[in-house]
Amino acid sequence: MKTYTSNAVRRPLSLRNRGTVAALGMAATVLATPVMAQKADKEVELETLRIEDRTADVNPNAEPGAPYKARTSGDERLTRPIAELPQTMTVLTEEQIEDSGYTDLARILDSQPGITVGTGENGNAFGDRYIIRGQEARSDVFVDGLRDPGMTTRESFAVDQIEISKGPSSTFAGRGTAGGAINLITKQATTDYDFIKASVGLGEDRYVRTTLDANLVASDHFAVRANVLYAHTNTPDRAPADRDRKGLAISGTYMPSDVFDITLDYYGFRGEDNADLGDFLSGSATDGDRRPVNTPVYAQKEDFQKSDVDVFTGRLHWQLSDSIRLSNKMRYGMSDNGYVVTGARGTTTDASDPNGEYDTISFSTHQGWQEVDYFANQANLHIESEMLGGKNDLIIGAEYTDHTVVNGVYSVDNTGTTNCVVSGRGGTNPSYCGIGPNGQVVNGLNTLLGRQITKDRWDSDWQVKTVSLYLMDTIDLTEGLTLFGGARWDHFDYTLTTQNNSLERTTYDYSDSFWNAQAGLTYEVAEGAILYASFATAADINGGESDLGTNAGYGGLVIIDGEFRGGKPERSINWELGTKLNLFDEKFLLTAAVFQTTKSDVFEASGGGYTPDGTGNTGKNRVRGFELGLAGNITPEWSMQGGFTLLETEILESASDPLSVGKTLSNAAKFQASFMTKYQIGPFALGFAVKHKSKRYGGQPDTAPSFSTLADGSFVYSQPVPAYTVADLFAEYRFNRNLDFRLNVNNVTNEDYYLTVYRSGSFLYKGDARQIVGTLNLRF
């Protein structure tokens, strides 16, 4: 057990006036699922065994008889089924997630086309970072429609489905969301029935995972649901790097009448990893031999990456009349995140080393802590009416959020005995080397540095308060023609206080407002088949990323011409043309779309992005592409989900780096594809999954990747991430209606592959090696 002493200097959270508001927050918010559940029950036409399988823990948004397909969104503001929406949306159901064998959100999303994972400054190891359609999305993660601020490790144990909206969506989500948004729909208590589902998984690499999902109906008016998690595994083939997870989610719903209900829930998560930063790039890009170096596992015994999360949410739902309902969600949350991790890079010892010059690896330290404190309230009034002879769904909404993120540093002292001499920026110094003069890994590599870790001062205190008003409407103009529209106004107050090593503080603050809008038109060309066109915008603010202070390179605050000015918001505009085919008795959804997103008025960093200096609203980039998606059942026995994306990204304008114009965006794969399928043969089920990503190149958001110009005027990107194809296998045997066993073999060919690279190439995140896991599931 690690202990840390603290001499952090910062104002305590208790002084931020949240306590009273948080207490009130538990009095109200909504769960608007009974109507969907009732519809699903009416449409079940399956053999008895299949129905019993799904009613143990049914998702109210699911498509009955199609375990990999969702019928509706968990966001009540999307009033039509997913097959009728004029936008690209990928929905991952609970059963598909379980069958995949993936549990952390980062691994789940990396298997989907159009999404890549990334690193940030200093590795950004607080938690997950995602890029959707080439655009930064690490702050665009939502839980039940409310933004989940900060950088945390996110788990799937309490999730019903994961919704990935592609393209700008600020009308729904507010600031950011230039490439899309991720919305986690959580499991909530239901008064429909009692059930218990317990799972125990054991596998290679000391894998253990136990979960419990239990719903107790105390009366016709009250129910409680609990989800519990304990999981541990060594990082496959990379021990002693490991991952440890504990979680508890409790939901209680009270329905005093048929028209009113209240749901209160708590989500707690504790994650602690001994993180592995993987390999690094070596060689020269200009010589054509820039490549990964296979590195021994160098994670130090004292290294850690932790996320402690506590979230309280209240929901109310009130059916005011047959055509009007009011809902409210109120949330108070806290998270405590921190990391001290080790990186490795190639080096050559100095000639003054007792063993002379030899090739080896040396180590770097990456660290930071983050405390998040937030409050949110969202109210929606849903009015159903007839207009122009067709159905009209009007949503009038208001939202208030107060997000505070305090970032700080650890003091890390290495007390181990040095074993080599290297030279660097600070001259020649004794150091720690992982490879000895004989070319072999040194003894005691994972305890070599002897770290002593102390929590130190805070260096940035970021706060954004936002008031939002929005209106959304869906109108059936004719029997086959439907119009979707919406507009949102956001007003924010931004404050950032930074503190340097001398404890000197500087405060930056400003306020601004902006509008966003969206519109879409669908036309039903045949039963279950629509064509659509849509338009949507997004906007983001200067300094919108909470974890970076005045580090301009990754979305921190930009100082323009030596002075602080907020600048205009960054703007994104998306056009999309597509089609959706809801086939085989609405059990199988096929989608296709072409799109273009243009982002303008981008804030740009100067001098490599390590300082606040930059230019305001001078960058512009564009993403064009095609996306194909599929989800559902072709036959009652055959389920599948997958798709592919083709992206063409380009820097259109740049004041900070004119040579980057015409080049691609960092971290965007031109081609991505995934496919997962399962076939049921009596009590047996066999499944297969494959994912592919083409080569991509590391760099900062909204910029071209690092590149070198050759003598002939051409160029080569400096930090490549090799393309990969990874396959998984799984099989299931059902002993009876209450008991089944699933076997997962992930990365069945033991492919050595990489997820992303830091912009200097100094660490290259590895994908997991092959891992075999068996899971026993009990339902009753």
Protein Blocks (a to p, Z undefined) as FASTA:
>chain_A
ZZdddfbdcddfklnopmmmmmmmmmgccddfklmmmmmmmmgccdfklmmmmmmmpcfk
bcehiakbcfbdfblklmbdfklpccddddddfklmmmnopabfklmmmmpghiacddde
ehianbccddeehiacklmcceehiacedjddddfklcfbdcddedjdkkmnoggjlnbc
cddddddddfkbgcddddddddehhiacddddddddfbfkbccdddddddddddehiafb
dcddddddddddddfbfkbccddddddddddddddebiadedjfklopaccdddddfbdf
kbccddddddddddddddfbfkbccddddddddddddddddddddddddfklmnlpaddd
dddddddddddddddddddddddddeehiacddddddddddddddddddddddfbdcfbd
cddfkopaddddfbdfkopacehklmmnopacdddddfbdcddddddddddddddfblml
ccdddddddddddddddddfkopacddddddddddddddddddfbghiacdddddddddd
ehkafklojafknopacdeehiacebjadddddddddddddeehhlaccdddddddddeh
iacdeehlpambdcehkaccdddddddddedjfbfklccdddddddddddfbdfklmmlg
opacehiafbdcdddddddehjbccddddddddddddddehiacdddddfkopacdfbdc
dddddddddddddfblmbccddddehklopacdfbdcfklpaccddddddddddddddZZ
